[in-house]
Amino acid sequence: MTAPLWQRYCDWLYHHAELGLYLDVSRIPFPETLVDTLTPRFAKAFAEMAALEDGAIANPDENRMVGHYWLRAPELAPTPELQRAIVDTLARVERFAANVHAGAIRPPAASRFTEALNIGIGGSALGPQFVDRALAAAAPPLQLHFLDNTDPDGIDDLLARLGDKLDRTLVINTSKSGGTPEAANGTAEIRHAFQQRGLDFAKHAVAVTGTDSRLARQALAEGWLEVFPMEDWVGGRTSVMSAVGLLPAALQGIAIRELLAGAQTMDRATRVPSCVKTRRHCWLCVGILRATVGARRIWWCCPTRIDWRC
């Protein structure tokens, strides 16, 4: 490496010591003047981000806020009621998972649950799947399975894999609206499989859904094990740190408070409102990538898997 390249590497390497994150954009051929070009855009972006995190209405058609940032920093939520709701839901998720692990919450025909089946589509499946692939232990307390589409062959394969473990399976039914057709169809198919084997589906079922949704009302009427909230200010694609993602993660034994703390640390790292090289940060690097690379392929190198498991 030549001296100029080495100096450019030193100038533009981003390192976050607490997260163990390195990001090198030095070999992307952007000019030094790009910082000046991007500075006004970043100022606007940070101002808009601050407004969102303060509770600005981001979806005027539905009069909704966007608050998934608050899930890992409840103190940022704009009202005491929202702050308490976030804290209470986290405590409920932890308590439920601990009771399942201890056998205090158990299926009628077995001493404890050994499997968990997550029924959901879009963000209700992708987030939990990502955490499962990244952080789950080789032999978790509950083995997690997913039903994320209505393919009949896929459902048959899933039921075949569960086999005689269906009587030890906890079913997490996730739908923000409570009426998502694909998720509802998946629940209906799994309910039918339980009925065919003489099992009481309600004694195996949990709902994660919006307040007073059709799914919530059904779960309460039928006496499901628990109903967890899916807040209207959390979008499906950003719901992994709500009960949507935290419940399956906690059931797998993943330390969800450490997961939230890591996300909060990254939030802080990406809220530094500066484009000066001496205070460079991930948002600047992403801006550089977007502004200079366009559609070309980017290789992103991340640290080895961090052990957030219990």
Secondary structure, DSSP 8 states (H G I E B T S, - for coil): --HHHHHHHHHHEEEETTTTEEEE-TTS---TTHHHHHHHHHHHHHHHHHHHHTT-EEETTTTEE--GGGGG-GGGSSSHHHHHHHHHHHHHHHHHHHHHHHTSS--TTSSS--EEEEE--THHHHHHHHHHHHH--SS-SSEEEEE-S--HHHHHHHHHHHGGGGGGEEEEEEESSS--HHHHHHHHHHHHHHHHTT--GGGGEEEEE-TT-HHHHHHHHHT-SEEEE--TTS-GGG-TTSHHHHHHHHHTTB-HHHHHHHHHHHHHHTT-----GGG--HHHHHHHHHHHHTTS-------S----B-
